[in-house]
Amino acid sequence: MRTTGIGGLIVVIWLVIGAIAAGQRGYFSNDDTNCAEASNTIVTIIAGPLNYFGVNPKVDCDLPQPSR
């Protein structure tokens, strides 16, 4: 039962470190956000501490255009 609490704490710390990395890259400062910027922010947060070991996740977001 104790490992569940420790595992949850590790996940929270991992995500906080990822959020700090996203903030340092300026992902939270833009008011005009598109799909690629939002995706980059999310994968940076998920990557967590790996950002400080050279991981720089990027997502190319090509949405289909509506037909006319």
C-alpha positions as CSV (number, residue, x, y, z in Angstrom):
1,M,0.0,0.0,0.0
2,R,2.9,2.4,0.7
3,T,4.3,2.1,-2.8
4,T,1.2,3.6,-4.3
5,G,1.8,6.8,-2.4
6,I,5.4,6.9,-3.3
7,G,4.7,6.2,-7.0
8,G,2.1,9.0,-7.1
9,L,4.6,11.4,-5.5
10,I,7.2,10.5,-8.1
11,V,4.7,11.1,-10.9
12,V,3.8,14.5,-9.5
13,I,7.4,15.5,-9.1
14,W,8.2,14.3,-12.6
15,L,5.3,16.4,-14.1
16,V,6.3,19.5,-12.0
17,I,9.9,19.3,-13.4
18,G,8.4,19.0,-16.9
19,A,6.3,22.1,-16.3
20,I,9.3,24.0,-15.1
21,A,11.2,23.0,-18.3
22,A,8.2,24.1,-20.4
23,G,8.2,27.4,-18.6
24,Q,11.9,27.9,-19.1
25,R,11.3,27.3,-22.9
26,G,8.6,30.0,-22.9
27,Y,5.7,27.8,-23.7
28,F,3.4,29.5,-21.2
29,S,4.1,33.0,-22.3
30,N,2.2,33.0,-25.7
31,D,-1.4,34.2,-25.8
32,D,-1.9,33.0,-29.4
33,T,-1.5,29.2,-29.1
34,N,-1.9,26.8,-32.0
35,C,-2.0,23.0,-32.1
36,A,1.8,22.5,-32.4
37,E,2.6,24.9,-29.5
38,A,0.0,23.2,-27.2
39,S,1.3,19.7,-28.2
40,N,4.9,20.8,-27.6
41,T,4.0,22.0,-24.2
42,I,2.2,18.8,-23.3
43,V,5.0,16.5,-24.4
44,T,7.6,18.7,-22.7
45,I,5.7,18.3,-19.4
46,I,5.4,14.6,-19.9
47,A,9.1,14.2,-20.7
48,G,9.8,15.7,-17.3
49,P,13.5,15.6,-16.2
50,L,14.5,14.1,-19.5
51,N,14.4,17.7,-20.8
52,Y,17.6,18.4,-18.9
53,F,19.3,15.4,-20.5
54,G,18.9,16.7,-24.1
55,V,15.4,15.5,-24.9
56,N,13.6,18.3,-26.8
57,P,10.3,16.8,-27.8
58,K,8.5,18.5,-30.8
59,V,5.2,17.7,-32.4
60,D,4.2,18.6,-35.9
61,C,0.5,19.2,-35.9
62,D,-1.1,19.2,-39.4
63,L,-4.8,19.4,-39.0
64,P,-7.0,18.5,-42.0
65,Q,-8.6,21.4,-43.8
66,P,-12.4,21.5,-44.0
67,S,-13.8,20.9,-47.5
68,R,-15.6,23.7,-49.3
